[in-house]
Amino acid sequence: SSGINAEYGGVRVPDHKFVLDLCAELGAPIALTSANVSNGPNSLSIQDFKEIWSGLDVIVDGGQLLQATGSTVVEITDTSFTVIRPGRDYEKTVRVLSEEHHLENLS
């Protein structure tokens, strides 16, 4: 099994200048894996996911992270959203989806 759910797709929206600049330079989003094995601990450095290096085309080392808060995961439809997993920037995510995009919070 590839671990890919064909019914849903995931999108990570970065808030990091290097990643945003890289996407702008490429003119396209970047397809990438999380830097940890599914359901494993969050990575704080590139050494934390050394076991998957051989399956990666590029590793960008941004240094040691200070925290390992997971991403907020949200299911979005045309008119609403449901928070599947609260995490980093949870409040900002809910505010943007509710107030700026006028989606109903079904969480």
Phi and psi restraints in degrees (value plus and minus 20) as a CYANA .aco file:
   2 SER   PHI    -101.4   -61.4
   2 SER   PSI     -34.5     5.5
   3 GLY   PHI      61.4   101.4
   3 GLY   PSI     -14.9    25.1
   4 ILE   PHI    -113.3   -73.3
   4 ILE   PSI     108.0   148.0
   5 ASN   PHI    -111.2   -71.2
   5 ASN   PSI      90.3   130.3
   6 ALA   PHI     -89.4   -49.4
   6 ALA   PSI     -35.5     4.5
   7 GLU   PHI    -100.6   -60.6
   7 GLU   PSI     -48.5    -8.5
   8 TYR   PHI    -148.0  -108.0
   8 TYR   PSI     132.5   172.5
   9 GLY   PHI    -143.9  -103.9
   9 GLY   PSI     130.2   170.2
  10 GLY   PHI    -130.9   -90.9
  10 GLY   PSI     124.2   164.2
  11 VAL   PHI    -150.8  -110.8
  11 VAL   PSI     107.6   147.6
  12 ARG   PHI    -123.4   -83.4
  12 ARG   PSI     108.5   148.5
  13 VAL   PHI    -124.4   -84.4
  13 VAL   PSI      85.1   125.1
  14 PRO   PHI     -94.9   -54.9
  14 PRO   PSI     132.3   172.3
  15 ASP   PHI    -148.6  -108.6
  15 ASP   PSI      33.7    73.7
  16 HIS   PHI    -156.6  -116.6
  16 HIS   PSI     106.9   146.9
  17 LYS   PHI     -75.2   -35.2
  17 LYS   PSI     -64.3   -24.3
  18 PHE   PHI     -80.2   -40.2
  18 PHE   PSI     -66.8   -26.8
  19 VAL   PHI     -86.8   -46.8
  19 VAL   PSI     -62.2   -22.2
  20 LEU   PHI     -83.1   -43.1
  20 LEU   PSI     -62.1   -22.1
  21 ASP   PHI     -84.4   -44.4
  21 ASP   PSI     -60.0   -20.0
  22 LEU   PHI     -83.0   -43.0
  22 LEU   PSI     -65.9   -25.9
  23 CYS   PHI     -81.3   -41.3
  23 CYS   PSI     -62.2   -22.2
  24 ALA   PHI     -82.7   -42.7
  24 ALA   PSI     -62.9   -22.9
  25 GLU   PHI     -84.8   -44.8
  25 GLU   PSI     -59.8   -19.8
  26 LEU   PHI     -95.0   -55.0
  26 LEU   PSI     -44.5    -4.5
  27 GLY   PHI      54.4    94.4
  27 GLY   PSI       1.2    41.2
  28 ALA   PHI    -181.4  -141.4
  28 ALA   PSI     140.0   180.0
  29 PRO   PHI     -89.8   -49.8
  29 PRO   PSI     145.9   185.9
  30 ILE   PHI    -130.0   -90.0
  30 ILE   PSI     109.4   149.4
  31 ALA   PHI    -107.7   -67.7
  31 ALA   PSI     105.2   145.2
  32 LEU   PHI    -171.4  -131.4
  32 LEU   PSI     145.5   185.5
  33 THR   PHI    -117.9   -77.9
  33 THR   PSI     139.9   179.9
  34 SER   PHI     -88.0   -48.0
  34 SER   PSI     135.5   175.5
  35 ALA   PHI    -109.4   -69.4
  35 ALA   PSI      24.0    64.0
  36 ASN   PHI    -183.2  -143.2
  36 ASN   PSI     142.0   182.0
  37 VAL   PHI     -95.2   -55.2
  37 VAL   PSI     122.9   162.9
  38 SER   PHI     -68.1   -28.1
  38 SER   PSI     112.7   152.7
  39 ASN   PHI      45.4    85.4
  39 ASN   PSI     -10.0    30.0
  40 GLY   PHI    -109.2   -69.2
  40 GLY   PSI     156.5   196.5
  41 PRO   PHI     -87.3   -47.3
  41 PRO   PSI     132.7   172.7
  42 ASN   PHI     -87.6   -47.6
  42 ASN   PSI     127.5   167.5
  43 SER   PHI    -110.2   -70.2
  43 SER   PSI     117.7   157.7
  44 LEU   PHI    -126.8   -86.8
  44 LEU   PSI     -36.9     3.1
  45 SER   PHI    -170.4  -130.4
  45 SER   PSI     146.5   186.5
  46 ILE   PHI     -84.9   -44.9
  46 ILE   PSI     -43.7    -3.7
  47 GLN   PHI     -85.3   -45.3
  47 GLN   PSI     -45.1    -5.1
  48 ASP   PHI     -90.9   -50.9
  48 ASP   PSI     -36.6     3.4
  49 PHE   PHI    -144.5  -104.5
  49 PHE   PSI      11.3    51.3
  50 LYS   PHI     -76.7   -36.7
  50 LYS   PSI     -51.5   -11.5
  51 GLU   PHI     -85.0   -45.0
  51 GLU   PSI     -36.3     3.7
  52 ILE   PHI    -129.6   -89.6
  52 ILE   PSI     -15.6    24.4
  53 TRP   PHI     -73.9   -33.9
  53 TRP   PSI     -60.5   -20.5
  54 SER   PHI     -84.0   -44.0
  54 SER   PSI     -40.3    -0.3
  55 GLY   PHI    -114.5   -74.5
  55 GLY   PSI     -14.2    25.8
  56 LEU   PHI    -128.9   -88.9
  56 LEU   PSI     125.3   165.3
  57 ASP   PHI    -103.3   -63.3
  57 ASP   PSI     -54.9   -14.9
  58 VAL   PHI    -164.0  -124.0
  58 VAL   PSI     122.8   162.8
  59 ILE   PHI    -146.5  -106.5
  59 ILE   PSI     104.3   144.3
  60 VAL   PHI    -126.1   -86.1
  60 VAL   PSI      99.0   139.0
  61 ASP   PHI    -115.6   -75.6
  61 ASP   PSI      85.6   125.6
  62 GLY   PHI    -114.3   -74.3
  62 GLY   PSI     -10.8    29.2
  63 GLY   PHI      72.3   112.3
  63 GLY   PSI    -198.2  -158.2
  64 GLN   PHI     -92.2   -52.2
  64 GLN   PSI     109.6   149.6
  65 LEU   PHI    -102.7   -62.7
  65 LEU   PSI     129.3   169.3
  66 LEU   PHI    -106.4   -66.4
  66 LEU   PSI     -44.1    -4.1
  67 GLN   PHI    -160.0  -120.0
  67 GLN   PSI     139.3   179.3
  68 ALA   PHI    -145.8  -105.8
  68 ALA   PSI      21.9    61.9
  69 THR   PHI     -90.3   -50.3
  69 THR   PSI     109.0   149.0
  70 GLY   PHI     -89.9   -49.9
  70 GLY   PSI     143.5   183.5
  71 SER   PHI     -89.0   -49.0
  71 SER   PSI     131.6   171.6
  72 THR   PHI     -95.8   -55.8
  72 THR   PSI     110.1   150.1
  73 VAL   PHI    -130.8   -90.8
  73 VAL   PSI     107.7   147.7
  74 VAL   PHI    -151.1  -111.1
  74 VAL   PSI     116.0   156.0
  75 GLU   PHI    -115.6   -75.6
  75 GLU   PSI     106.8   146.8
  76 ILE   PHI    -141.1  -101.1
  76 ILE   PSI     115.3   155.3
  77 THR   PHI    -135.3   -95.3
  77 THR   PSI    -192.0  -152.0
  78 ASP   PHI     -83.9   -43.9
  78 ASP   PSI     -48.8    -8.8
  79 THR   PHI    -144.9  -104.9
  79 THR   PSI     -27.4    12.6
  80 SER   PHI    -171.5  -131.5
  80 SER   PSI     152.8   192.8
  81 PHE   PHI    -165.1  -125.1
  81 PHE   PSI     134.7   174.7
  82 THR   PHI    -153.1  -113.1
  82 THR   PSI     106.7   146.7
  83 VAL   PHI     -97.2   -57.2
  83 VAL   PSI      99.2   139.2
  84 ILE   PHI    -105.9   -65.9
  84 ILE   PSI     -60.0   -20.0
  85 ARG   PHI    -165.7  -125.7
  85 ARG   PSI      92.3   132.3
  86 PRO   PHI     -90.4   -50.4
  86 PRO   PSI     123.6   163.6
  87 GLY   PHI    -181.6  -141.6
  87 GLY   PSI    -162.6  -122.6
  88 ARG   PHI     -77.7   -37.7
  88 ARG   PSI     117.5   157.5
  89 ASP   PHI      38.3    78.3
  89 ASP   PSI      10.1    50.1
  90 TYR   PHI     -74.6   -34.6
  90 TYR   PSI     -73.0   -33.0
  91 GLU   PHI     -82.4   -42.4
  91 GLU   PSI     -62.0   -22.0
  92 LYS   PHI     -83.4   -43.4
  92 LYS   PSI     -62.4   -22.4
  93 THR   PHI     -81.2   -41.2
  93 THR   PSI     -67.7   -27.7
  94 VAL   PHI     -82.4   -42.4
  94 VAL   PSI     -63.1   -23.1
  95 ARG   PHI     -82.7   -42.7
  95 ARG   PSI     -67.1   -27.1
  96 VAL   PHI     -83.4   -43.4
  96 VAL   PSI     -65.5   -25.5
  97 LEU   PHI     -86.6   -46.6
  97 LEU   PSI     -58.3   -18.3
  98 SER   PHI     -96.3   -56.3
  98 SER   PSI     -73.8   -33.8
  99 GLU   PHI    -105.9   -65.9
  99 GLU   PSI     -59.8   -19.8
 100 GLU   PHI    -108.7   -68.7
 100 GLU   PSI     -51.5   -11.5
 101 HIS   PHI    -128.7   -88.7
 101 HIS   PSI     -22.1    17.9
 102 HIS   PHI      35.6    75.6
 102 HIS   PSI      20.4    60.4
 103 LEU   PHI    -115.9   -75.9
 103 LEU   PSI     125.6   165.6
 104 GLU   PHI    -100.8   -60.8
 104 GLU   PSI     112.9   152.9
 105 ASN   PHI    -105.2   -65.2
 105 ASN   PSI      91.3   131.3
 106 LEU   PHI    -117.5   -77.5
 106 LEU   PSI     -12.6    27.4
